[in-house]
Amino acid sequence: IPILLKLKCKHKWLNCAPLLEAIDLSKYLQSGEIECVTTSGEHRVNKKARELRKEWLEDLSQQCHQAGIHFEVMFLGAKFIDGNSTFHDPSPCFKSPFAHRLGLNNYSELFFDC
């Protein structure tokens, strides 16, 4: 990320995928250089995908919200855990709209589509 922040390009965003643990990007997001953060779970056949936890997404979404940065969950992956419930999905059908209904996406009306 420090190298990305030094680049002289117009648009910078992070794709944190697959998200395999909680991460703290707040110090990088406060730079004002990053416009968008996207993430997703992992897809593997036979339910061998590593888990994606809702609390990790909520934390990352909150970090982005506090910095005024667009955040989007592209898909939840094959093993999404919400509290005590585990959702297994071998196909990528839990797309962004499902994540949006869970209150995970943070869209900016003026933002270009990342």
Secondary structure, 3 states (H helix, E strand, C coil): CHHHHHCCCCCCEEEECCCCCCCCCHHHHCCCCCCEEEECCCCCHHHCCCCEEHHHHHHHHHHHHHHCCEEEECECCCEEEECCEEEECCCCCCEHHHHHHCCCCECCCCCCCC
